[in-house]
Amino acid sequence: MRQYDRVSRRLVYLTGEASPDNWDERWSKFEYSKLFVPGKNSWLVNETKKFLNEGARVLEGGCGCGDKVYSLDQAGYKAFGFDTAVKALHRAKAECPELNLIASDIRHFPVADGTMDGYWSLGVFEHFEGGMEAQWAEAARVLRDRGFLFLTMPSLSPIRQLKARLGRYPSLQSIPPGSFYQYAYSTEEVIRVASRHGFVLRSNRFFDGVKGLKDEVQILKEPLQRLYDSKTFLARLTRRLVDIALRSSCGHMAYFVFEKRHC
C-alpha cells in the first residue's frame, strides 16, 4: 500500500517494516558463491572511478550480502561494508573472509571523523520512518572534505507528483506500527537536505522508467510486468529503449552524486 503525505510531500510505502530480520530473510535467498565473481557490478566500479582514484577508502552503508564491497575491493579500493543484517554479513564473510564487513546502523558508523573518501548508499536512506537527516549527518561526519556520496533511492518522479496533485493516492493519516517500509522523496527535498549538511550536487539522473510507469498506470501493469520479467534478448533491448524514453518522467529510482564541501 502507498499513501501520500501531503504535509511532507512524500510518497509513503506501507508494505512492512524494513527490519534487520526481514533483510536477512531477503538476502538468504541469494546464492552467495555466484555473487563474488570478478567483473560484477561494473557500473558501480566505473562510477566510483570517475571521482576517486584506486586506493581510496570507500564504504557501503547497507551492504547486504557484500557483493558491492567485494567489487570495490577487487577494483583496488580500500572497501568497507556496514549493515544491520548480521546473518547476511556472516554468510558473506564465510564466502570471502578478507572483506571488511561490520555490523552497524548507517546512522552510527564505528568510523573516525573525516576518514572516508567515498560512500555508496544503494536504496538505504529511504527506509527510516524518521526521515533522512541522521543519515546525512553521519555521511557528513565520516567523509573527508571533498569526499563523495553516491546515492540511489526511490524517486517522487513527475508522474508520481502528477498523481499526487490529482489525488490519486490515499492521503496519509498516520503510519501504523510495523508497517513503514520506505519513502519516495522528491529531488528537490534530497538536494535541500543534502545542502543543510554541507553537500553539493555534482550529478543526478533517473532510471528504471519501465517499473516507474508499470507501478503507476494500472492498465499497463500486466504487459509491462511481462516485459520487466522477461530474460530474452529482444525483451532486454526493448526494456532498455523504453527505459531511456521514460526515465526522466517515470523513473522509479534516482541516482545522485554529492560532494562534501566543508570541513
MIGU-811367 format. One record per atom (N, C-alpha, C, O): residue in three letters; x, z, y. Coordinates in steps of 0.02 Angstrom, whole numbers, plus 50000, padded with zeros to 5 digits. Last residue first. Example, Ala and Ser with C-alpha at 12.3 -4.5 7.8 and 13.67 -1.06 7.14 Angstrom:
residues 2
SER506425035449888SER506845035749947SER506455039450002SER506705040250057ALA506605039049716ALA506155039049775ALA506605039049835ALA507125042349834
END
This chain:
residues 263
CYS517315029851069CYS517675034651028CYS517265040851017CYS517485045550983HIS516295015151054HIS516525020951091HIS516855025851043HIS516705025950983ARG515775004450982ARG516165003051042ARG516295009251084ARG516385008651145LYS515534997050827LYS515565003350863LYS516025002550923LYS516585000250916GLU514554982950799GLU515224985450811GLU515184991950851GLU514834992350901PHE513484976350672PHE513584980250733PHE514314982450738PHE514644983750687VAL512564963950601VAL513244966450605VAL513314969850674VAL513214966750726PHE511104962850499PHE511424964350563PHE512154965950553PHE512344968850502TYR509754954950427TYR510464956650418TYR510784957250487TYR510734952650528ALA508124957950364ALA508554956350420ALA509264958650404ALA509354963750371MET506854951250254MET507424955650269MET507804953150330MET507804947250346HIS505834941950256HIS505684948750234HIS506224953650255HIS506094959350270GLY505474930050378GLY505994933250339GLY505824940450321GLY505684944550365CYS504624922250454CYS504334926050398CYS504844930050358CYS504664933250309SER505324915850555SER504644918150569SER504374922950515SER503944927150530SER506574912850502SER506534915550570SER505844918450586SER505794922950627ARG506314907750371ARG506644914250380ARG506564917050451ARG506494923150458LEU505754895350340LEU505304901050355LEU505664907250380LEU505334911750407ALA506724885850311ALA506184884050358ALA505794890150382ALA505544890250438ILE507494892650218ILE507804890450281ILE507264889050333ILE507344890750392ASP506544893950115ASP506804899850149ASP507114898050216ASP506994901450266VAL506394880850075VAL505824884250105VAL506054890450143VAL505804891950197LEU507674878650022LEU507444874650079LEU506854877950115LEU506824877950176ARG507684888149917ARG508204888249969ARG507964884550031ARG508044887050087ARG506614883949839ARG506594890549870ARG507104891049927ARG506964894049979THR507124871549797THR506524871849838THR506474878449875THR506324878749934LEU508204876149719LEU508324871849776LEU507734872049824LEU507824872549885ARG507524883449622ARG508014886849664ARG508164882749727ARG508244885549781ALA506744873349564ALA506414878949597ALA506894882549644ALA506714884449699LEU507754865249512LEU507294862549562LEU506954868149600LEU506874867749661PHE508354873949418PHE508744871349474PHE508284868849530PHE508394870349589THR507354888249370THR507564881249363THR507944879049426THR507864881949480LYS506824900749375LYS507554900349372LYS507804893149368LYS508404892049363SER505464907949468SER505734902649426SER506504902349431SER506784903549485ASP504984917249560ASP505214919649495ASP505574914349454ASP505964916049409TYR504594909849671TYR505064915349680TYR505374917449614TYR505964919249611LEU503624901449619LEU504244898649646LEU504784903949651LEU505374902549636ARG502684911149588ARG502954906949535ARG503614903849557ARG504094903449519GLN502424915849716GLN502704920449667GLN503014916449609GLN503544918349584LEU501844904749775LEU502504906849799LEU502834911749751LEU503444911949745PRO500614904449705PRO501104898949698PRO501794900849721PRO502294898749691GLU500104917849743GLU500214915849674GLU500704910049668GLU501184910549629LYS500064918249888LYS500444923149849LYS500594920549778LYS501174921149756LEU499304910949973LEU499934907949950LEU500314912349901LEU500844910349876ILE498274919050006ILE498104912749972ILE498724909349944ILE498684905249898GLN498884929650075GLN498624930650008GLN498504924149971GLN498634923749911VAL500274931750159VAL499724926850157VAL499454926650086VAL499764923650042GLU501294941250141GLU500844941750199GLU500244937050198GLU499754938250233ASP502124939050034ASP501834945750042ASP501294946050096ASP500894950750096LYS502524925750057LYS502134927549997LYS501774934150006LYS501194934849987LEU503334926950171LEU502694923350175LEU502234925350117LEU501644926350127GLY504394934550118GLY504054936650179GLY503374933350187GLY502894936550209LYS504824926850010LYS504494933249997LYS504104935550058LYS503554938250052VAL505334916250088VAL504824915050037VAL504454921450021VAL503844921550020GLY506334921750170GLY505704919550200GLY505164918250150GLY504574919050166ASP507584928350157ASP507034929450109ASP506354927750140ASP505884931650137PHE508224933450320PHE508244929750257PHE507654931850213PHE507284936550229PHE508914932750486PHE508404934750439PHE508464930650374PHE508734925150375ARG510284939750581ARG509874934250556ARG509394936950504ARG509454942650481ASN511514943950704ASN510954945650660ASN510584939350640ASN510564934450676SER513004951050775SER512614945450748SER512024948050710SER512024953750686ARG513364962050853ARG513804956250850ARG513444950050823ARG513574944450845LEU512764974950954LEU512594969750906LEU513084963950910LEU513214961250964VAL513594990250967VAL513434983951000VAL513304978650947VAL513684977950899PHE513335007850968PHE513455001650932PHE513214995650972PHE512704995951007GLY513055020851014GLY513685017651032GLY513845011250996GLY514425009350993HIS511825025850990HIS512375028850953HIS513045025150963HIS513515026050926ARG510975018051062ARG511005025151079ARG511595028651046ARG511845033751070SER511075006050993SER511395006751059SER511465014051079SER511955015951110ALA510285008450881ALA510995007250874ALA511365008450940ALA511895011550941VAL509015008950940VAL509295014950910VAL510055014350902VAL510425019050915ARG508934995350984ARG508855000951031ARG509165007451003ARG509525010951038ILE509034988050866ILE509544987350918ILE509524993150967ILE510044995550990VAL507854992350802VAL508504993250771VAL509064993050823VAL509504997250824GLU506864988050891GLU506964995250879GLU507644996550848GLU507985001350866GLU507024974050885GLU507114977550949GLU507224985050939GLU507644988050973THR506684971150754THR507374970050777THR507514973950840THR508044976850849SER505614983550682SER505724977650723SER506454977150741SER506814982150744TYR505624989450512TYR505744990350583TYR505784983650618TYR505974978650588ALA504704995550386ALA504964989150410ALA505004989750486ALA504504990450520TYR505095010150289TYR504835006950349TYR505084999850353TYR505614998150326GLN504665016450123GLN505105013650173GLN504715011450235GLN504105010950235TYR503895026650050TYR504435022750020TYR504925020150073TYR505525021350068PHE502885040950033PHE503285036650078PHE503845033250040PHE504215036350003SER502235049649949SER502015042649949SER502475038149989SER502455032049980GLY502465063349954GLY502705059649897GLY502535052349896GLY502675048949846PRO501025067150051PRO501645069450020PRO501825065249959PRO501405063849917PRO500385053850155PRO500275058850102PRO500945060850070PRO501385056650064ILE500475051950320ILE500845049950261ILE500755055350208ILE501025060850215SER499065046650421SER499565051650400SER499905048950338SER499665044250306GLN498585034650472GLN498335040950498GLN498825046550482GLN498975050750525LEU498905017950507LEU499165024050477LEU498865030150512LEU498885030750573SER497695005450486SER498065009650532SER498275016150498SER497885019350463PRO497894991350379PRO497564997750394PRO498005001850440PRO498615001750435TYR498224975350455TYR498464980950414TYR498034987150429TYR497824988050486ARG497664966950546ARG497614965050475ARG497904970250428ARG497844969650367GLY497604966850686GLY497284972250648GLY497204970850574GLY496734973250543LEU498324958150758LEU497654955950739LEU497284961250698LEU496704960150679ARG499534964650767ARG499144963750828ARG498424961850813ARG497964963750849ALA499924963350632ALA499814969950661ALA499384969450724ALA498914973350733LYS500104949650620LYS499584952950581LYS499424959850608LYS498844962050607LEU501194948250708LEU500554944950723LEU499994948250684LEU499464949550712GLN502164955450640GLN501954957850706GLN501284954650725GLN500854957950755ARG502274947350527ARG502024954150520ARG501804957050586ARG501304960650589ILE502814935950586ILE502164935450552ILE501864942350541ILE501254943150545PRO504034941150642PRO503504938550684PRO502824938050649PRO502314939550680SER504434956250543SER504524949350563SER503964946950609SER503464950450616LEU505134969250525LEU504464968250553LEU504484961350586LEU504534960650647SER506134968450378SER506014966750447SER505274966750465SER504854964550426PRO507174979150279PRO506564975150287PRO506394974350361PRO506514978750402MET508974977350305MET508354981350299MET507744976850305MET507794971450334THR510754978650309THR510144974850293THR509564979750286THR509644985450265LEU512264979050398LEU511634982350384LEU511094977350365LEU510994972350399PHE513834984350431PHE513484978650404PHE512824981250373PHE512844985350327LEU514794990250561LEU514244992050517LEU513874985650497LEU513634981950540PHE516514992050602PHE515924987750593PHE515424990750543PHE515614993350491GLY517534998950737GLY517354997950667GLY516694994350662GLY516334993650712ARG517835002150866ARG517884995150847ARG517804993950772ARG517994988750746ASP518295018350815ASP518115013950870ASP518285006750852ASP518835005450826ARG517835021550642ARG518305021550698ARG518015017450755ARG517545013550746LEU516435029850570LEU516775023750588LEU517265024850645LEU517125028650692VAL515825042350561VAL516345040650511VAL516725034350529VAL517295033450506ARG514915043050671ARG515425048250660ARG515995045750615ARG516575046950630ALA514075032250659ALA514495032650718ALA515055037750708ALA515605036850734ALA513435035950540ALA513835029850542ALA514315029950601ALA514905028150595GLU512755047150586GLU513285048050537GLU513735041850533GLU514335042350524ALA511845041250675ALA512315046250700ALA512895047150651ALA513475047750673TRP511105033150588TRP511525030050640TRP512045035050666TRP512615033150679GLN510475042950512GLN510895038050479GLN511375034750529GLN511965033750515ALA509725049750609ALA510265053350574ALA510735048450540ALA511345049650538GLU508785039550648GLU509265042450696GLU509855045750660GLU510435044650679MET507765034050573MET508465032050559MET508975034950607MET509555032750606GLY506405043650499GLY506685038450541GLY507415037250526GLY507655039050473GLY505885052450407GLY506025054950474GLY506305049750522GLY506435051350580GLU505875045550286GLU505245046350323GLU505355048650394GLU504965046950439PHE506985033550241PHE506945040450263PHE506335041250309PHE506285038250362HIS507325020450208HIS506995024550158HIS506925031850177HIS506815036050133GLU508075012250291GLU507355012250300GLU506985017250255GLU506385018150264PHE509425012150253PHE509225015850313PHE508465016850318PHE508245021750347VAL509505003050142VAL509505010350132VAL509235014150193VAL508845018850184GLY509934989250125GLY509254991550111GLY509214999050098GLY508925001150048LEU511504991850121LEU511074986550096LEU510394989350077LEU510294991650021SER512774994750222SER512144997950203SER511654992450184SER511424988650228TRP514514996750239TRP513964992550215TRP513364996850197TRP513425001950163TYR515714998850357TYR515175002450323TYR514644997350304TYR514354994050347GLY517455000150402GLY516834996450391GLY516345000550350GLY516545005050313ASP518435009450426ASP518445003250464ASP517794999350459ASP517594995750505MET518425027150440MET518205021050405MET518225015050453MET518055015650512THR518705038450514THR519195036350463THR519005029950427THR519395027450386GLY517955046050606GLY518325040150627GLY518825037350578GLY519315034250598ASP517995061750524ASP517785057750582ASP518245051850593ASP518855052450590ALA518035061750343ALA518265063950409ALA518055059150464ALA517935053250451VAL516685063850232VAL517195059350259VAL517395061850328VAL516955063950367PRO515495065950149PRO516095070250148PRO516705066150169PRO517175065150131PHE514055061850247PHE514615059650206PHE515175064750206PHE515325067750258HIS512565063550273HIS513075068750272HIS513645066650225HIS513715069250170ARG511685053550259ARG511655057150323ARG512195062450328ARG512275065650380ILE511795048850132ILE512115044850184ILE512065048150253ILE512375045750301ASP512255060950011ASP511725058350054ASP512065054550112ASP512585056850137SER513285058549868SER513195060749937SER512595057349969SER512455051449956ALA514485057149748ALA513775059049757ALA513685061949827ALA513985067049844ILE515575043449747ILE515475050449765ILE514725051649775ILE514385047749807LEU516845033249685LEU516125034249689LEU515985041649697LEU516225045749658ASN518045022849676ASN517935028849716ASN517185029649728ASN516925026849777LEU518515016649514LEU518125016149575LEU518045022949609LEU517995028149576GLU519145018149392GLU519565017949451GLU519175017749517GLU519465018549571PRO518215017249289PRO518455023849310PRO518845023849374PRO518895029049408CYS516975008149257CYS517565006949299CYS517825013649326CYS517655015449383GLU516075013949167GLU516255006849160GLU516905005249197GLU517325001449173ALA515975026849211ALA516145025749141ALA516375018549130ALA516805017249088LYS515555024549341LYS516225027349331LYS516445026449258LYS517045025449244ALA514255020149315ALA514735015649347ALA515445018049336ALA515895014049322ARG513695031649261ARG513735025649220ARG514245020749249ARG514615017549211HIS513795040049373HIS514155041749312HIS514225035649266HIS514745034649236LEU512935033649463LEU513645034249479LEU514055035749416LEU514595032949407ALA511725035449397ALA511975028649408ALA512715028749423ALA513095024549399LYS511605049349405LYS511665046149339LYS511945039049346LYS512345036849304VAL511455051349544VAL512055053749509VAL512145050349441VAL512705048649422ALA511005044949679ALA510795043549610ALA511385045049564ALA511775040649548THR511515046049803THR511225052149776THR510985051249704THR510775056049672ASP513115038749844ASP512405038249826ASP512175045049801ASP512565049149780PHE514475028949899PHE514115035349903PHE513385034149885PHE513085029349907GLY516075021749875GLY515355021449868GLY515045028249866GLY515305032849835PHE517435013449951PHE517145019849931PHE516385018949927PHE516095015749970ALA518935003649950ALA518205004149948ALA517975010849921ALA518275013649875LYS520044995550027LYS520015002450002LYS519285004450005LYS519035006650057TYR520084978249974TYR519894983550020TYR519944990449987TYR519894990949926GLY520294967849887GLY520864970649922GLY520714976049973GLY521144978050011ALA519304963249807ALA519494958949863ALA520064961949905ALA520284958849954GLN519054973749723GLN519394967949695GLN519644963249750GLN520134959749740ASP518324981849813ASP518964984149787ASP519374978149759ASP519974977749772LEU517184974049828LEU517614975349886LEU518304977649864LEU518814975549892SER516704974749696SER516884968249725SER517334969149786SER517804965249795TYR516464988749682TYR516934985249638TYR517174978749669TYR517774977249669VAL515454990049776VAL516084993749785VAL516634990449743VAL517194989649766LYS514474982649713LYS514744980249777LYS515404983749793LYS515864980649820ASP514204990449599ASP514494983749591ASP514784980949655ASP515274977149654GLY513595003149598GLY514295002549617GLY514594995649613GLY515194994949623CYS512275006149580CYS512685005549519CYS513405003749535CYS513805002849488GLY512125013249736GLY511785012049673GLY512265011849614GLY512605016749600CYS512605015749863CYS512935010449824CYS512615009149757CYS512805004349723GLY512395021849992GLY511845019949948GLY512075014349902GLY511785008949901GLY513595014850088GLY513135020450087GLY512505018550049GLY512125014250071GLU515185010050057GLU514495007850049GLU514065014050043GLU514165018049997LEU516635008650164LEU516175012450121LEU515515008750113LEU515325004850157VAL518285003550181VAL517585001550186VAL517165005850138VAL517335006450079ARG519785001350259ARG519385006450223ARG518645005050235ARG518405005250292ALA520794986750233ALA520354990850274ALA519954995650230ALA519814994250172GLY521424978350147GLY521714984850156GLY521304989450199GLY521434995450202GLU521084963250236GLU521204966750173GLU521574973350187GLU521984973750232ASN520174964750392ASN520724962250350ASN520754966250285ASN520484971750280LEU518534960950447LEU519024965950426LEU519554962850381LEU519394958850337PHE517674950450477PHE517784955650527PHE518344960450510PHE518614963750555LYS517574941550374LYS517504938850442LYS517714943950495LYS517904942050550LYS517604949250260LYS518224945950281LYS518184942950351LYS518694941850383THR516254952450246THR516734957650264THR517374954550291THR517654957050340GLU515744940250204GLU515524943050268GLU516014948450292GLU516164948850351ASN516394939050080ASN516534934250133ASN516314936850201ASN516664935750251VAL515794949850011VAL516514949750022VAL516694945050079VAL517094946750122LEU514444945650010LEU514634951950042LEU515384952050057LEU515584954250112TRP514564933649936TRP514294933650004TRP514514939950042TRP514734939550099SER515034937449812SER515484933749856SER515224933649928SER515624933649975ASN514614944949702ASN514494947449770ASN514944943949821ASN515194947149868LYS515934941049583LYS515244942549601LYS515214945249673LYS515724947349701GLY517294939949559GLY516944934249589GLY516224935549606GLY515924931449642PRO517414949749410PRO517734946649468PRO517344940549493PRO517094936549453VAL516134960749367VAL516464954449349VAL516774951549412VAL516444950949463PHE515144971649336PHE515834972349358PHE516244966449334PHE516644966949287LEU513934968249277LEU513974969049350LEU514684968949376LEU514824966449430LYS513924968549142LYS513874961949173LYS513924962249249LYS513964957049282SER513934981849112SER514524977949092SER514514971049124SER515044967849131TYR512674986549148TYR513234987749192TYR513844983349175TYR514214981349220GLU511174980749156GLU511714980549107GLU512374980749145GLU512604975649171PHE509874990949224PHE510394985949232PHE510904986449175PHE511044991849150LYS509035001449213LYS508814995249181LYS509334989749185LYS509264984449155SER509505011649290SER509605012249218SER509415005849181SER509625004849124TRP509085009549420TRP509755007149402TRP509875007449326TRP510295003749301ARG507805015849411ARG507875008649426ARG508545005949403ARG508585000749371GLU508145029049386GLU507735025349337GLU507805017849348GLU507845014049300ASP508845032049502ASP509185032349438ASP508805028349385ASP509105024849345TRP507795030949594TRP508345026249597TRP508735026249531TRP508925020949506ASN507025041949553ASN506745035249550ASN507285029849552ASN507245024749517ASP507925052349579ASP507685051149510ASP507405044149503ASP507525040749452PRO508065051549721PRO508635050249676PRO508425048749604PRO508705044349572SER506585043049788SER506975049049770SER507565047149726SER507575041649697ALA505555036749874ALA506205033949857ALA506695039649843ALA507165040849881GLU503865038749821GLU504455041549852GLU505105038349827GLU505195037249767GLY502685025649843GLY503025030549801GLY503695032549830GLY504045028449860THR502185017049936THR502185014749866THR502555019549820THR502725017749764LEU501875013650077LEU501685019750042LEU501615018049968LEU501065017849941TYR502745007650210TYR502605006150139TYR502485012750103TYR502925017050099VAL502315003550371VAL502485009050327VAL502265007250256VAL501685005650244LEU502924995650512LEU502534994650451LEU502774999850400LEU503375000350387ARG502875002450676ARG503225001150614ARG502724999750559ARG502165002350560ARG502555008450802ARG502575001250791ARG503024999350732ARG503484995350738SER502295021550827SER503005019650823SER503095012050814SER503655009650819VAL500875019750838VAL501255023750886VAL501985021650886VAL502265020050939ARG500385012650733ARG500305009750799ARG500685013650853ARG500795011150908ASP500925008950582ASP500955014650628ASP500945011950699ASP501445009250723TYR500025001350456TYR500395000350518TYR500335006450562TYR499795008850577GLN500335001550278GLN499925003250337GLN500355002550399GLN500965003050396ARG500244996050112ARG500594995950176ARG500104997550232ARG499534995150233MET500425000049940MET500005000050000MET500445000050063MET500955003550066
END
